[in-house]
Amino acid sequence: MLSSSQSYRLQYQHQSIRELVNGLTGEQLHHPVNPGKWSVHQNIAHLYSYQPVFLSRIKRIIQENEPAFERHVADTDPAFLEAAERPTGELVAQLGKEREEITAYLLSMEDKLLERVGLHPKYGRLTVVQWLEFFLLHEAHHLFTIFMLTSGLRTMQVPEITTFTK
């Protein structure tokens, strides 16, 4: 059984993206605050493009006996590269719709299926419940990154105050 914390985060955690980016322009969202690191938009594109990867992994775990998964590398994932070219608002809206599918799938799953195992390349044998926790914590990490980036963008847009003396 999923914990109430997991169930709640699965349903609502992603919604904080809208609050984090509220009031910022598309140009700001694409601005690389930290050179060589992802922009706000790229972080959102990654969250969007990773959801289908997560869902397909869970479905494989249900259908196969302990499937092994390779490390997911977003920078070379065609879905991420395509998503990075789409408008941020479109990604956020679609992310919410796809999350509804993931949520419905997992919340309706029988307890015995939640105990099935898939092999993570770094963390080893994980049950569906543990894969979900990994997914939610991974998402939370990117949400925190978006928080830090948007805070930096808001600081950069504050006009400098000049005082004149006689």
LOTIMI-281285 format. One line per 5 residues: number of its first residue (from 1); their letters; for each residue x, y, z of C-alpha. Coordinates in Angstrom, 3 decimals. Layout:
N
NUM	a	X/Y/Z; ...
This chain:
166
1	mlsss	0.000/0.000/0.000; 1.197/3.503/-0.773; 1.681/5.729/2.250; -0.537/8.773/2.605; 2.595/10.906/2.095
6	qsyrl	3.407/9.197/-1.199; -0.167/9.384/-2.380; -0.407/13.082/-1.568; 2.948/13.998/-3.144; 2.131/11.950/-6.230
11	qyqhq	-1.110/13.871/-6.690; 0.039/17.383/-5.786; 3.809/17.887/-5.531; 4.252/18.788/-9.213; 1.690/21.592/-8.926
16	sirel	4.231/23.789/-7.168; 5.898/24.399/-10.542; 3.211/26.952/-11.428; 3.783/28.836/-8.182; 7.544/28.790/-8.615
21	vnglt	7.504/30.244/-12.144; 4.619/32.668/-11.636; 5.451/36.136/-12.938; 8.568/35.145/-14.870; 8.860/35.599/-18.619
26	geqlh	9.723/32.903/-21.126; 13.062/34.599/-21.642; 13.800/34.395/-17.923; 12.754/30.747/-17.744; 15.184/29.906/-20.559
31	hpvnp	18.027/31.981/-19.052; 20.890/29.805/-17.778; 21.337/31.321/-14.318; 24.355/29.079/-13.691; 26.439/28.682/-16.868
36	gkwsv	26.717/25.052/-17.899; 23.679/24.042/-15.818; 20.068/23.645/-16.843; 17.701/26.606/-16.945; 14.318/26.586/-15.201
41	hqnia	12.739/25.579/-18.495; 15.150/22.676/-18.979; 14.425/21.404/-15.461; 10.714/21.474/-16.269; 11.352/19.750/-19.613
46	hlysy	13.227/17.040/-17.744; 10.406/16.516/-15.233; 7.941/16.370/-18.120; 9.983/13.934/-20.228; 10.879/11.661/-17.309
51	qpvfl	7.280/10.877/-16.322; 6.687/8.501/-19.288; 10.038/6.830/-18.534; 8.933/6.242/-14.948; 5.520/4.920/-15.982
56	srikr	7.015/2.547/-18.566; 9.439/1.228/-15.933; 6.617/0.573/-13.481; 4.628/-1.232/-16.184; 7.666/-3.399/-17.003
61	iiqen	8.074/-4.242/-13.317; 4.454/-5.380/-13.231; 4.770/-7.429/-16.432; 8.272/-8.877/-16.106; 10.200/-10.678/-13.410
66	epafe	12.696/-8.226/-11.872; 13.575/-6.241/-14.997; 16.876/-4.354/-14.948; 17.027/-0.733/-16.036; 19.855/1.354/-17.408
71	rhvad	20.637/4.761/-15.944; 18.426/7.417/-17.527; 20.500/10.210/-19.100; 18.263/13.169/-19.863; 20.782/15.092/-21.963
76	tdpaf	20.737/12.342/-24.594; 17.043/11.447/-24.297; 15.237/12.457/-27.521; 12.032/13.105/-25.510; 13.908/15.600/-23.300
81	leaae	15.515/17.302/-26.277; 12.103/17.626/-27.959; 10.463/18.855/-24.750; 13.149/21.496/-24.282; 11.965/23.060/-27.577
86	rptge	8.330/23.322/-26.461; 6.801/26.281/-24.572; 7.085/26.052/-20.791; 3.356/26.534/-20.189; 2.534/23.686/-22.536
91	lvaql	4.974/21.400/-20.705; 3.524/22.263/-17.303; -0.044/21.633/-18.507; 0.854/18.325/-20.152; 2.912/17.250/-17.151
96	gkere	-0.214/17.651/-15.019; -2.316/15.577/-17.401; 0.239/12.790/-17.563; 0.579/12.856/-13.776; -3.127/12.121/-13.516
101	eitay	-2.552/8.937/-15.547; 0.381/7.865/-13.359; -1.588/8.645/-10.199; -4.664/6.700/-11.304; -2.498/3.736/-12.302
106	llsme	-0.587/3.560/-9.024; -3.487/4.345/-6.689; -5.576/1.574/-8.239; -2.784/-0.996/-8.051; -3.264/-4.062/-5.860
111	dklle	-0.945/-4.226/-2.852; 0.746/-7.418/-4.088; 1.764/-5.620/-7.301; 3.285/-2.753/-5.300; 5.711/-5.323/-3.871
116	rvglh	7.068/-6.339/-7.293; 10.723/-5.519/-7.894; 12.765/-3.813/-10.596; 16.557/-3.471/-10.603; 17.948/0.058/-10.404
121	pkygr	21.534/0.396/-11.729; 22.728/2.171/-8.555; 20.243/1.304/-5.796; 19.629/-2.345/-6.651; 16.352/-4.165/-5.987
126	ltvvq	13.510/-1.674/-5.515; 9.835/-2.429/-5.069; 7.256/-0.389/-6.962; 6.714/1.585/-3.733; 10.451/2.315/-3.535
131	wleff	10.564/3.278/-7.227; 7.749/5.731/-6.520; 9.663/7.212/-3.577; 12.730/7.571/-5.792; 10.588/9.274/-8.459
136	llhea	9.050/11.699/-5.955; 12.376/12.587/-4.332; 13.973/13.064/-7.752; 11.133/15.409/-8.673; 11.466/17.256/-5.343
141	hhlft	15.175/17.757/-6.040; 14.335/19.443/-9.351; 11.589/21.513/-7.741; 14.119/22.777/-5.207; 16.515/23.538/-8.052
146	ifmlt	13.733/25.466/-9.811; 13.073/27.343/-6.558; 16.745/28.365/-6.317; 16.909/29.358/-9.991; 13.701/31.409/-9.902
151	sglrt	14.898/33.133/-6.740; 18.071/34.055/-8.585; 16.101/35.304/-11.582; 13.892/37.463/-9.365; 16.953/38.939/-7.686
156	mqvpe	18.449/39.748/-11.088; 15.304/41.610/-12.190; 15.289/43.977/-9.203; 16.273/47.394/-10.564; 19.366/48.929/-9.113
161	ittft	18.586/51.990/-6.998; 20.818/54.977/-7.639; 21.001/57.802/-5.171; 22.058/61.278/-6.168; 23.737/63.721/-3.842
166	k	24.154/67.460/-4.254
